[in-house]
Structures are given as structure tokens and as C-alpha cells.
Amino acid sequence: MKKFYSILIICLFASNGFAQKNNKQEITIPYDSTTNFLGKNVQQYTGQQLYLKGLEKSSRQYGYTGFILKYKKDDDLLNEEKNIYKPNDNYSSRYEDLAGKYFQVLEVIKHPKAKKSTEDYQDDYYLKLQEKSSGDILYYKYNTDSEYTFPFITTGFFIKEKQLLNGKEYVISDDILKMSRNLATGKALTFTTGQTWKCVDLTIDNTNSELSLILQNKGGVKTAIPYSLLINDGGIKKVYTAAEASTLTKKYNSNNFRRILQNKIRVGMTKEMTRLAWGEPAEIKEGKTEQWIYPAGILNFRGDKIISTK
């Protein structure tokens, strides 16, 4: 069974913000602890502690990119080996030397070329870091639009999320529970559609190095689901709070909400229910009836309700 473990919170620095000059006045902007990747608010990382996530097994041989020793000698395409922090044979940093390390952000530095070439470098910065165990000083190349490649978890964010999520209750879609495992036995879950799960911990999955919620049902069975499922970016919703589930059950009745959790469709379901179960259609065709076209089938609507499927 995949082993889950909590991040070891060590030596958390007290700094919660930074100061910057604006119109000759000192303005303090606090770190937003509810956000891990800060985008253009990169200066808020100053004083924060970062935990470097591991990589999936298939990527470990290639190591980490973006960690250098001297930012002024950074080559935009390929740094020479002498300027790479703990280099491997792939001109990246060795996985085994960096994974799981903690770094203190000492300073956030705008790319030196940003003044002369604003369009090309306006989103590029360097995080000046100190590795906690060795005291090494290094730099990480940061882009305000590269959330997907950001390799860190901000300690302050982790602590805050752990506090906010602890004790919250959720209802999970069947397809997620079918892929999940009983943490005690490693076997597939036995579950009932629509049952409630309580969050009892927030951890990092040792296999894929992403945040995971540890959930427990009323019978004491524990499982884990990716934290990313809480963030619905317009796709099919997979996780509902207990309050959301209660509201939808009252609105649609328990049988229909159970179908939504199972990603099932039937005649009589409304457009809103259909979107919850199957997401947005790939195409909508107008005619005598309105057709919603999905990879799984075609739904015919009259008004707001499904009248036939094929």
C-alpha cells in the first residue's frame, strides 16, 4: 500500500510578510497562507519556508530544473555544469540530493534583463534560497505563469490548509472511490454511494509527491484522495462538501443525486443535473430538439429536460 506521511514541520520562520517601497512609503503585504503558488505576488515568498516535493519515479533520473548557484550567470537555455546546484549528467540537479529538503526564501529578485526587455522577462524572478540542513545558498528560477512546474509546497500554506480541512466532511463521486484504497489493508474500498467521509489529516503522497486528504468514514475505514480534487476547474465535480451534498439531495431527490455521483444519466434529468453528472457537452446542436453531444452518447432535450438518449 502506498505509504502516506505528514510533512515534518521544522524550524518555521516567523516572517509573515515583506516590505516594499511605493510612493516613498513602506507598505507591508502579508503572505497569503491560503495559496501555495503566488503567481505575480511572488514577493510574498520572502521569509517563507518551502518544502521541495519529490518526483514520480519515471522522472527522478532527470532531476530538478531551475536550481542554480549564480543567477546573473543564468543561461536561459542551458546552464553550464558549474552553475547548476548539485548537477547530474542531465544538466539538472540530482533528485536524491534535493528531494524532501526545506528551503528558506531570503530574497525575491527580479530578472536582471527585465528592465531592458520587459516583454520577454517581466514574468521571470529568482528566489534566493538557503537550504536548511546544509546552509547552502542557491537560486530557483521562478516564472509567474508556471504553476504546473512549481516544485514546492509552502510550509505556511500546508499548516493553514491542514487546520482548515481537519474535521470537514465530504461526499465523493464513485469513480474516485473505486480508484482509492483502504489505507489499512491496501485493498479496494467497499463503499456506499453518497456516504460521508471526514477529513482527518492532510499529507504528502510518497509516490506522486502531491498533497492528499486522509478521509475516514463512520466505520473507521480510512482512504486518501488527491487534494487537487477540491479545486474544480470547470470539469466534472468529484468532491462535494457535506453541505453541498445535502442541498443537492433536497433539490433533486436522493435517487437523482446518487446518479450524479455515479456519473449516470436518465430521461427526465435537467440540464443542471446533466452538467453535474457528465460535465459540459462537446457540442450542442439546435433543432426540433436540442442535442447535447458527449463522447459517451447523445442527449436530446426538450426545454430543460432530457427526453431521449442514444
N, C-alpha and C positions, 0 to 999 in steps of 0.2 A: 504493500500500500504506500502511496506517496506520502512522504513524511512532511508534515507541516510544522512550522516553528514560528514563534513570535520574534520580531526584531528585538535584539538586545539594545535597549536604550542606554547609551553610555555617554557620560560627560556632555550633557546637553547644555549648550551655551545659552546664557541668559539674554543675549541680544535679541530683541524682537522687532527691530526696525532699522532704518538708516536715515541719515540726514542729507538733504541736498539743497543747493542754493537756487533760489527762484526770486527774481526781483530783489536781490540783496538781502533776502530774509531766509532764515533757516526753517525748513519745513520737514517735519518728521512724518514719514509714511510707514505705517506698521506692516509687518509681514502678514499676508492673508493665509492663515493656517488652514483654511478650508480648501485651498488649492495647492496641488503639487507642482504642476508646470505653470509658471507665471507669465509665459509669453513675453509681451513687451514690458511688463512690470519687473523685468529681470533684476533691477537694482534692489528689490526687496529680498533677494537671496543673501545680501550682505549680512554676515553674522550668523547665518543659519548653518545647521549641520545636515549633510547629505549622506545617505546610505547608498552605496553602489550595488544595484541589483545584479544577480547572476545572469548568465546567458543560457539559452537552450543548448542541449548537448551538441547539436549539429553546428552551432556557431562558435563554440568555445575555442576551437583550434585557431580561429581567425582573430580572437581577442577583441579588445575595445579600441574604437577610433576616437580621435579628438583630444587625447591627453598628451600634452607637450610640456617641454621644460622652459622654453623661451618664446613668449607669444609674438615678440617683434621679429622673430626669425621663422614664423609660421609660414609654410608654403601652402597656398590654397589647394593644391592638388595632391602633393605627396611630400611629406617632410622627410628630411634625411634622418637616418637612424639615430644620430647623436642628439636630435631634438625631440625624440619620442620618449615618453616616460615608460621605462621598463619594456623596451622593444622586443618583439618576437620576429620570426622570419617573414612575417607578412606586413611589416612596417606598421604594425599596430601595437598596442600594449598587451602584455601577457595576461591572459584570463586568470590564471592561478595566483598571480601577484596582486590583483586588484579586486576580484570579486568579494563582496561582503565587507569591504573596507568602509570606514567613515571618514568624511572629509569636511573640514570647516571652511566656509566661504569667507576669505579675508577681504576680498575686494571684487567689484564687478567693473570690468574695463571695456570701454567702447573700442571697437576695432580701429587700429591706427589709420587705416585707409578711408574711414567713414567721412572725414572732413573733405577730402578731395574727390571722393567718388561715393556720394551719398546714396545714389540709386543702387549701386552694387553691394554696399556694405552696411546699409542703415540698420539691418536686422541682425548683424553679427556682433557678438561680445565675447569676452573671455572671463571665465570665473577663476579667480586666483584662489587656489585651494591649498590647504595643509592637511596631509594625510595623518590621521590621529595617532596611529601606532608608531610610525617612523619619524614623524615631524617633517617629512619631505614637502617641499614647496613645488607646485606644478600648476598648470593651467588647463582648463577644459574649454574647448571652443563651443560656444552656445549660439544657436540661431532661434530667434523669437517665434518662428513658424514650425519648428521641428519637434513638436511634442511627441510624435511617434518614436523618435530615436533618443529622446531624453532618457539616460540610463539610471537616474537617481530616484530615490524616494526621500523627500524632505522629512526629517525626523519630526519637526513640529506638526506637519500635516498628518503623519501617521498617528501621533499621540492624540491629536484632536479628533480624527475620524474614529479611532478606537473608542473614545469617550462618547461620541455622538451615536455610534451604531450599537453599542452594547445594550442589550435588552430589547432592541427593536424587533418587531415581528413582521414576517413576510409570508406571502403565498407565491410559490414558484411554479412556472409552467412545467408540464410533464416532460417535454423534451430535454430540459436541463436536468431534471431529477433522474431521468433514465441514463444520462451520461455520468451522473455522480456516483460516489461510492460511500459505503458505510465506513467511517474512519476507524472503527474498532476492528472490523473483520476484513475490510478490503473488498467485500462482496458488493454486488449491485444492491441498490436500495429497494426495500419494499415500502411502498408509499400509497397514500390515497390522494387522488386528485383534489386539490383545494385545501389540503391540510395546512396548518400554520406552523412556521418554523421561526424560532427565536435566535437572534444573533448573540453568540456567547463569546466571540473573540474575533479579532482581525489579525491575520498572519501573512507571511510570505510563503507561497508555494515553492518548495525547494526544487521542483522540477522545471517549472516555467518562469520562476522568479517574479511572478506577479502577485499583487495583493489578492487575498482570498478571505471571504467571510466564512467563519465556522458557525454552522447552524445546528440547532438541536430541536427535535420535535418533542411532543408531550411524553412520548415513551422513552425519552433519554437517548435516542439514536442521534448521532452526530454525522454531519456531512460538510462538504465545503463547496462553495461556488465562487466564480471569479467576481471580484469587486467591480470590474468593468460592466457587469450586467446591470448595475444600479444606474448606469448612465445610458439612457435610451436616446440614440441619435437619429430618431426617425424610423428605425426599423421596428420589427415586431417586439412588443414589450414582453419581457420574460420574467420580470420580478415585480410584484405588486406589494405595497405595504398592506398590512392587515386592514387599515382604514380604507384604502382604495378597494381592496377585495370586498369588504363589507358593503361599500357604496354600490359597486357594480352588481353584486349579488341581488341587492334590493331593486336595482334599476332593471336588470334583465331577467331575473329569477335564477335560482341555483343551477338548474339544468343548463341554461344558456351560458352562464359564466364558466361552468365546468367544460363545456365545449370550447370556449375561448382558450382556456388553459391547455386543452388538448389539441389546439390548432385545427379544430373541425368546423365545418360549415354545414348549414342545413337551410332548406327553404323556410322563409319567414324571418330570417335574421335581417337586421337593419344594416345600413352602410357603416354605421359606427361600430357595430359588433363585428362586422366583416373585417374592418381595418385592424381591430384588436387581434383577431384570430389569424389573419393572413397578411397584414400589412397593406401598403399601398399597391394597387394593381400596376402591372407593367404598361397597360394601355386601357383606355376607356373609349368605347365606340358608341355613338349615339344612333338611334334608330327607333323602330316601333317599341323596342325595349332597350334599356341601357345595358351594354355589355361591359363587364369588368374582366379583363384577361389576365390570368396568372399562369405561371409555369405549371401549377397543379391542376388547372382547369379554367373553364369559362363560367361566369356567373351572370345571370340575366336578372335585371332589376326592373320593377315597375314602381315608380315613385321611390320610396325609401327602403323597400323590402325585396329580398331575393324571391323570385317566382320560379326559377328553374336553374339547374346546374348541369354542366356536361364537361 
